[in-house]
């Protein structure tokens, strides 16, 4: 093409803070010249009866392929004009260009609009002098009891129950299941173990098992739910013969000194309780520090307000939601709207951290990354090269760099402000 930026008429609008809309006009003469070239290119490729290749008259090309020529002309001119218009206005799109209101008529100027987001520029005027409260989180006896119950549950054994009763929530049952057709089983029954109430089986199968005591058999019509793992089976109905072979109940150990010695290097239950309390206190201290850091970051953001482009927020929402292939479109749309406020806030925090790191040169260095990898290698009993190779393989190097950068930024911010415990 011979189109030049000086031939274009470009009008820039800002419908939103970081969104731009360009109204572009391409002179009719420039469009006509490109169309003539399109006709010549097509004529040179055509081979029609009665004409040598490349010798098809332009009039015949127009007659048979006029609409195709128009479309090719339009595509080429718009693509080139978009590139020139964006470059001419020194804009840097971070989203796809949305083409709108194309108006193309022979012998007339071509007009169209393109809309896109540009990268936000975050201005920072204040990073210090904030006063933030760290939440006071108490460790309660109930929390300690919950931890001890979880430890007992992990140490529990399964005891066979033969009381003639159907299984209850938490029971482990052994069952055989056979598919029925024409009143008889198809193939050999398959054996399964199911913990009742934990979603190990589809709802209709679990409901059937709840009606059977050990040794009993029943025939049931079951419906595969809408969220079944195999999309091809969703909504299917099957006739199944289910037999409960046995039923076992979880029997946790007594909460005594012997139990304490079995789960930790302690001599008695009181020492185990003290260790659990210490571990919980360390956890809540970390959680309190995290809450205080987020409050500090939000205070910095409130003092340095900025907006973010829709496209960047949308991509962040996509990353948070993950694969939505198996979700219904209306559920996807509802989920997007529900998480949008938190997603936008989370994304703004990420951008703010990046901007502070850039301004204060707080990005993670290669030396810091090497030290972190070495620490991970030592903890995993592997060599640093092996640890790095695994991080690269699992695409975690960048997240490790971000973690180190965030730590440096948060340390810097805490040094610039006052953080004290809530009263």
Secondary structure, 3 states (H helix, E strand, C coil): CCCCHHHCEEEEEEEECCEEEEEEEECHHHHHHHHHHHHHHHHHHCCCCCCCCCCCCHHHHHHHHHHHHHHHHHHHHHHHHHHHHHHHCCCCECCCCEEEEEECCCCCCEEEEEEEEECCCCCCCCCCCCEEEECCCCCCHHHHHHHHHHHHHHCCEEEECCCCCECCCCCEEEEEEEEEECCEEEEEEEEEEEECCCCCCCHHHHHHHCCCECCCEEEEEEECCCCCCCHHHCCCEEEEEEEEEEEEEEECCCCCHHHHHHHCCCCCHHHHHHHHHHHHHHHHHHHHHHHHHHHHHHHHHHHCCCCCCHHHHHHHHHHHHCCCCCCCHHHHHHHHHHHHHHHHHHHHHHHHHHHHHHHHCCCCCHHHHHHHHHHHHHHHCCCHHHHHHHHHHCCCHHHHHHHHHHHHHHHHHHHHCEEEECC
